[in-house]
Amino acid sequence: MGEVQQPLIGRLVVVGLGLIGGSFAKGLRASGLCREVVGVDLDAHSRERAVELGVTDRCEADLAAACVGADVIQLAVPILAMEKVLGVLSRLDLGNAIITDVGSAKGNVVRAAREVFGLQRLARFVPGHPIAGSEQSGVEAANGEMFRRYKVILTPLEETDTQALNIVDRLWRELGADVEHMAVARHDEVLAATSHLPHLLAFNLVDSLAKRNENLEIFRYAAGGFRDFTRIAGSDPVMWHDIFLANKEAVLRALDIYRGDLDALRGAVEAGDGEQLLEVFTRAQAAREHFGRILAERAPAPGK
């Protein structure tokens, strides 16, 4: 992060002090773009640690109390809790505060916002999603550098005003993120294919093999490839349960396309069609190498 800058906003309120919310708060508090960073969390220990670790200036248990005088309110709560939090916010006098979020599916959040917000409040709503994460969790894992060189997708609505969008965009860019703007439906299709579907497959494969051999003996014979492919099956089951319910339509479309491709591959194996198998594997290898180059570009420079 560069030199401390002149404040862009007065009070930033971050609701949910997990890894993502905590990292957002910590990075912006260090940047000097916010005069005050206030955390909101139901867990007393998380609130206490957030202040001790310099993630926030102060914390509140009560959402309404925290949002008094807020300029930007970042919602970093579990995705199925978004609707409830938006409902509470809709009943508060928030003045001209900007509301944004970090949910990994946008359609359900936007539908909930449209149900509870009037036109004036929708204009100050900027849906967002940082495509970054870690196997660590909780406020103690908060890292102000976490989003550097990773993509953050903002999905502004037709009603979203330009000034609100520009401020949220600027906050993420200050954290080193590569910010892109995208339509809500497009975001959910892309994430269903590249994130949600792979998690579904990993969970399913590990569960399928475990059920086949109840004492898990089969895993003694698994090598590195199995470990790499199934690593994401170690992710938080509750969080992913929420994501699949929230992005159901897009996940089903991605899954149906994949099932068609898998059936074609099964047919090639059954028919002994080596040419088709080689074509699929070669195409996949080239795509994976392209993805590897993208990942290499995101890697931090030595010493960072």
N, C-alpha and C positions, 0 to 999 in steps of 0.2 A: 504494500500500500504506500502511496506517495505521502507528501507533506500534508499536515493537518490543514484543512481548508476552512473557508468562511462557511458558517452554517447555511444550508439550503432550506432547512425546515426547523421549526422549534421542537416539537415533541413527537417522537416516534414511539408508538405503542406496539409491542410484539406480543401477540396472544398465542401462547404455547411455546414453552422454552425447552423443546427437544433439540435434536441435533441441528435441524434446518433453521428453526426459529432462533435458537441460541447463536448459531453461526452468523445469521443475518444481523442480529442485534449487536454482537460483539464486533463484527467488522465495521459496521456503521458508527458505533460508539468511538472506535479508534480513529475513524476517518475525520471526525469533527464536523461532518455534514449535518448532524443533529445536535441541538443544544442539550436535549435530554432524551435518554432511551429508557422507557418504562416497560417492564415485563409483566405479563399476566400468566399465572399458572395455578391450577388447583392444588398442586403438590407443594406443601410448605417447605420441604427440603430443597426442591428445585428453585424456589424463590430465594431462599437463603443463599444457596450456592451461586446463583446467578450474580448476586451483588458481590459476594466474596471473590469471585473469579473475574470481576470486571466485565461481565457480559452485559449487564444493565446498570443504570444509575440507581434505580430502585425498582421494587416489585409490588404488585397488588394482587390480592386474591379475588377482588371484585372487579368485573369487567367494566361496569358503569363508572366506578371511581377512577379506574386507570385511564379511561377515554376522555375525561374532562380536559378540554384544551388540546386534544390531539390534532396533529396536522396530517399524519399518516398512521393508519392502523393496518398492521400486517397480520393476517390470520394464518397461523402455522399449527392448527389443530388437526386431528385425524379427519379424513375426508368425509366420513359420515356424520361428523359433529359440526360440519360447516353450516348446515341448514339451521341448526339450533342457534349457533352463534350469530349468524346473519339476522335471525329473527329477533334476538336480543338487541342487536345494534339498531335495527329498524325502529325500535321504540325509544331510542335515546336521542337527545339533541346533540348532534355531532358537529353542528355548524357546517363548515366547508371542508371537513376532514376527508381525505382520500382513503378508501378501503381497498386493500389488495390481498392476495392470498398466495399459497405455495402448493395448492392441491395438484396431484398428478393426473387427475381427470378434471376437465373444465366444464363439460356439458351440465353435470348435475349441480355444480356450484352456481353456474349462470342461471339455470332454471330456478334455483332457490332464491337467488338475488332478485330476479324478475318478479317472483311471487310476493316478496316482502318490501321491496324498495319502490318508491315513487321515481318519477323521471329525474328529479333533481339529484337524488341520491345515486341513481344508476350512472349519472354523468360523472360521479366521483368514484366509480368502481372500476378497478383495473385488475382483471384476473391474471394470474401468473403461475409459472411452474419452473423452478430451477431443476435442470436435469443433472443433478449431482447427489451424491450420498456417500455413505460409509457404513461398514458393518458395526461401527460403534453407535451408541445411542445416548440420549440424555444430554442435559445442559453441560455436564462435565466434559463432554466430547466436543463442545462448541469450538469452532475454528474459524477465525475471521478471514482466513485465506482460502477457505473451502471451495468457493465458487470461482476462483481464478481460472480462466481459460475454459470454463465449462459453459454450456449453453443455458440461457434462461429464456423461456418462451413467454411472451406476453400476448394475451388474446383479448384485446380491447373490443368492446361492444360498439355498435353503431352509435349508441348514446354517450359513450365515454368521451369526455372533453380532452382536448389536446394538452392542456396544461397539466392535468392529472396524469396522463400517460407519460408525458415528458419527465415529470418528477420521479415516478416509479422507475422509468428507464434509467434515469441518471443515478439513482440509488444503487441499482444492480451493477451498472457499469463501474461505479466507484469501487465495488467489490471485485473488479477484474473479470466480470462475466461477459460473455459474448451474447448480447441480447438480440433476439429476433421477435418480430411481431407476426402473428399467425391467426387465422380464423379458428374459432372454437372447435368446430367439427373436424377440421384438418388436424389440429393438435391431437384430438382424441383418437383419430385413426392412426396417426403416426406412432403414438405411444402404445396403442394397443398392439401394434405389430412388432415394435422394437423393444418394448420393455414388459408389457403385461403378458403377452403370449409366451415369451421365453420363461418367465417365472411360472406360468401355468404348466408348461411342459416339464420343467425341472421338478416342481412339486409332484406332478403326476408320475413321473418315472421313478422317483425315489419311493413314493408310496406304493407303486405297483410292484416293485422289486421286494420291498419290505413285507408286503402282504403275502408274496409268493413263498417267502422263507421267514417264518415268524421270529426265529432267533437271530435274524440278520447275518447268518453265516455267510451268505452270498457276498457281502461287502468286503470280506477278507480278501477276495480275489480281484477287487476293483483297482485299477491303476490310475495314473494321473489324469487321463482323459476323462474318466468318470468323475473324478473330483472336480475338475475344471467346469465340466458341463453342469454339474449338480450343485455347485457352490451356492447359487442363489436360492436353493431350496432351504437354506438355513436362515432365510429372511423371516421377519416377524409375521406369523400366520394371521394375526388379527388385522394388521395393517393391509395385508394383501387380500384378505376376505373383503375388507371395505372397498378396496380399489376395484375388484372384479364386479362387485355389486354396483358401484358408482359408474363404471364405464362398460356396462353389460353389452349394449348394442354394438359398440365398436369391437369389443373383444370377440363377440360371437362371429362378426364378419371376418375378422382376422383368422379365427379358428377354423371357420368353414373353408376359407381359401387354403389354409395349411393342410386340412384334412384331404382336400382334393389333390394337392401336391404329394402328400404322403401315400395316398392310394396309388397314384401314378408310379411312385418309386417302388412300392410293393409289387406292382404289376411287372416292373422291369426286372426285379430280383426273381420273381416267379418264372418269368419267361426266359431268364438267362440273357437278357438284353444288355450286354456289356457296353455297347455303344451309348445307350441312354444313360447308364450309370456313370460312365466316364464324363459324359457331357454335363450332367448335373454336378458332379464332384469338382470338375475343372472350373465351372462357372462359380461355384460356391467358394472355391479356393481364391479365385481372383477377387471376388467381392470381399472376402475376409482380409486379404492383403490391403485392399483399399481402406477398409475400416481400421486396420492396424496403423496405417499412415496417419489417419485422423487422430487416433489415440496418441500417437507419438507427438503430434503437434500440440496436444494439450498438456503433455508432461511438463512439470516445472523444470526450469533451468537449474543446472548444478548449483548447490548451495542455497537454493530457495527453500 
